[in-house]
């Protein structure tokens, strides 16, 4: 989010709370007095605390087990390849802290092509709205001639199906949301590095690394045992308990 807009949502919410008397739950650091909110839900890497702060390890999202089960049935025939484990790659994009351009796309594509050729895996790739078209084109060029699935903004969005069916997920490091959704699945998650830096995102990834829920991306196929990690329901239950009793 651009610096001039940070905190604006919290200020608007606080004004509505004063005017209406309604309970107000703020998601993320409001960057203003915490007493303006009934509850604040913030990630550990936001590094804030207080009596009305609920601290969670992952971003809030709606990737539930029921939605994954439905997506698994819908996408299995299109994404799975018999006898080959499935690597699903989620691409973010440049965001002011990290860069994902033509050269980064080319290098990621080279690593993925190496995996497909040498590790006998199936591969599915989806860009996000932030993915630079030149980056995606460079990645796609490196995978030319290989049996891979690359979504190009046409037809049904495969994102949930990929999360549901992946034997491993690889996510670019720029997106806390995509990483949080990936670790909510049963698949091990690898983090694809990008040029740039973000203290908050680095702290977030380091926390998941200590739990061995994520590892750095490598072109070798080396899955490890994991369990789904999702603090969304923890936050929901805490809100219910504190505001509804």
Phi, psi and omega in degrees: 000137180297144185305324184291345181258349182296131179088349182294319179299318178298319180295319179294316179299318180296322178295319178294323178298316179295324184282321188257337185079006180288154174291143184231125175248120180261133176258125184081168181301120182284345180059036174202180184305127182294338181288356177278357186229147175287317177217151175232125176258117184223150177285156177308321184287351173287340174057049174234156180208162179164168183296337180252018180256127173258117185257127183231161185273334184235160177291152175292142179199176182242028176276088183264165179297325178294317179293323177294320179297318179296317180293326180299316180293324183287326191251355186304314184293332183273334187251327185280148175234127186303130175078004182234124177295151187253121171260124178248129186247125179251116182261132172265231180184175177298140185215019182092341176246325179234158181240130173227089181245200184303312184294319179296318177299319179297315181293319176297317179300320178299316180295319179293320178297320177300317180297315181298317184287320189262334186255357179055051179251160168268148186226134173229137183230135174228133173277168171253180178296337182272352184291123178297135182297325178292324177296316180294321179296320179294318177298314181299321180299322180292337182261006182301135179090352179261153180278085181229157177254120177233119180281136182239036178073008178245142181078193183294142178287122184273003192307307181294323178298321178294316177298322184289326189258348187296136167275339171206147178241140172239130185230137175293149192285355187283345191239109174297321182297311181294321178295318179298319178292323180293318182285352175282353180266183178269005184265143170296150186236129174253145181255121179274118182287153175226155175297137180127184180203151175209119180301315183296312182292322177299318178296319178300309182294321178298323178296317179290329178293320178298329177279357185059030176272335174229156174220161177296148179293138175217145179287001175270141179274098182225076179292160177219161184285132179219167172235151179302140178234115183207115181265008181301311183293328176299315179296317180299314181294324179293321177297315179301315183294316185281327184260333183251342178080000000 
